[in-house]
């Protein structure tokens, strides 16, 4: 399950993931992000990970397809609370897509948001 957090900036979005996402939830989330890209052109995304984000490999695949399709429209990605797997995947994602990306420790939501919306 995911929820959109009450943080606002013209092109920055924040979400909390509280349990692994099913395919329908991933589709709903990517639809929201696509709508934001259509409105703003480029976006920045913060994910507060309370749980591993994927229920199965199919959900991971859907996320990867979105990332490849919109790599140039994702300016920054901040992950909060990710473990070693998320830290490495954030680094690899940044290198492959040229998106500025960074992992933050659990509880560093404010620092992650400040980095996300900063210059």
C-alpha positions in Angstrom: 0.0 0.0 0.0 1.1 3.5 -0.7 0.0 7.0 0.3 0.8 10.4 -1.0 2.4 12.6 1.7 1.3 16.2 2.4 4.4 17.8 0.9 4.0 20.2 -1.9 6.2 21.7 -4.6 5.4 22.4 -8.2 7.3 19.3 -9.5 8.1 17.3 -6.4 6.0 14.4 -5.0 6.4 12.3 -1.9 4.9 8.9 -1.1 5.1 6.4 1.8 5.1 2.7 1.0 3.8 0.7 4.0 3.7 -2.8 2.4 4.8 -4.4 -0.9 2.8 -3.0 -3.8 0.6 -5.2 -6.0 0.4 -4.7 -9.8 -2.8 -2.6 -9.6 -1.2 -0.3 -6.9 1.9 0.1 -9.0 -0.2 1.0 -12.0 -2.1 3.5 -10.0 1.1 5.1 -8.7 2.7 5.2 -12.2 -0.5 6.8 -13.6 -0.2 9.5 -10.9 3.4 10.1 -11.8 2.7 10.2 -15.5 0.0 12.8 -14.8 2.5 14.9 -12.9 5.1 14.6 -15.7 2.4 15.7 -18.2 1.7 18.8 -16.1 5.2 19.7 -15.0 7.5 18.2 -17.6 10.1 17.0 -15.1 9.5 15.7 -11.6 11.3 14.8 -8.4 10.1 11.9 -6.3 10.6 10.9 -2.7 9.7 7.4 -1.5 9.5 6.8 2.3 10.0 3.0 2.4 8.4 1.4 5.4 8.5 -1.9 3.5 10.1 -3.4 0.5 8.2 -1.9 -2.4 7.5 -4.9 -4.6 5.1 -7.8 -4.0 6.6 -9.8 -6.8 8.9 -9.6 -9.8 6.0 -8.5 -12.1 5.6 -5.4 -10.0 9.4 -4.7 -10.2 9.2 -5.1 -14.0 6.4 -2.6 -14.2 8.5 -0.1 -12.2 11.5 -0.7 -14.4 9.5 -0.1 -17.5 8.3 3.2 -16.1 11.8 4.2 -15.1 13.2 3.5 -18.6 10.3 5.3 -20.3 10.5 8.4 -18.2 14.2 8.5 -17.2 14.7 12.0 -18.7 11.7 13.4 -16.9 12.9 12.2 -13.5 15.2 14.9 -12.1 15.8 13.5 -8.6 14.8 10.4 -6.6 15.1 10.2 -2.8 14.6 7.0 -0.9 14.1 7.1 2.8 14.6 4.1 5.0 16.0 1.8 2.4 18.3 -1.1 3.3 21.4 -2.2 1.4 19.5 -3.4 -1.6 17.7 -0.1 -2.0 21.0 1.8 -1.5 22.7 -0.1 -4.3 19.6 0.0 -6.5 19.5 3.8 -6.1 23.1 4.1 -7.1 22.6 1.9 -10.1 19.4 3.7 -11.1 21.2 7.1 -10.9 24.1 5.8 -13.1 21.9 4.2 -15.7 19.3 7.0 -16.0 21.5 10.1 -15.1 18.9 10.9 -12.4 20.3 12.4 -9.3 19.4 9.9 -6.6 20.1 9.4 -3.0 19.2 7.1 0.0 18.5 8.5 3.4 18.3 6.6 6.7 14.9 5.9 8.3 13.6 9.0 10.0 15.3 11.4 7.7 12.2 12.4 5.8 12.7 16.2 6.3 16.4 16.0 5.1 15.3 13.9 2.1 12.6 16.5 1.2 15.0 19.4 1.6 17.5 17.6 -0.8 14.7 16.7 -3.2 13.5 20.3 -3.7 16.9 22.0 -3.4 19.0 23.2 -6.2 
